[in-house]
């Protein structure tokens, strides 16, 4: 429940909320299945920012 409240606060302030792993019962805007997916997503984000 604390995570859900925290993600709702992130969303309300215009942030990006990401749930890693199970996606049930979350307020996250995005879902990534595992840590490897997080690494890939962050790498792609960094690549686009420096392009």
C-alpha positions in Angstrom: 0.0 0.0 0.0 2.8 2.4 0.8 4.3 1.8 -2.7 0.9 2.5 -4.3 0.6 5.8 -2.4 4.1 6.8 -3.3 3.5 6.1 -7.0 0.3 8.1 -6.9 2.3 11.0 -5.4 4.8 10.7 -8.2 2.1 10.7 -10.8 0.4 13.7 -9.2 3.6 15.8 -9.3 4.1 15.0 -13.0 6.8 12.4 -12.5 7.3 9.0 -14.2 6.3 6.0 -12.1 7.5 2.6 -13.1 6.6 -0.7 -11.5 9.2 -3.5 -11.9 8.0 -7.0 -11.6 4.4 -7.9 -10.8 2.0 -5.2 -12.1 -1.1 -6.0 -10.0 -2.5 -3.3 -7.7 -0.3 -0.5 -8.7 -0.6 3.2 -9.6 2.4 3.0 -11.9 2.2 4.7 -15.2 4.6 2.1 -16.8 5.4 -1.5 -16.2 8.7 -3.3 -16.8 8.9 -7.0 -16.3 12.4 -7.2 -14.8 15.7 -5.4 -13.9 17.2 -6.2 -17.4 14.3 -4.4 -18.9 15.0 -1.4 -16.7 18.6 -1.3 -17.8 17.6 -1.5 -21.5 15.0 1.3 -21.0 17.5 3.6 -19.2 20.1 2.9 -21.8 17.7 3.8 -24.6 16.6 7.0 -22.7 20.2 8.1 -22.3 21.0 7.4 -26.0 18.0 9.5 -27.1 19.0 12.3 -24.8 22.5 12.5 -26.2 21.5 12.1 -29.9 
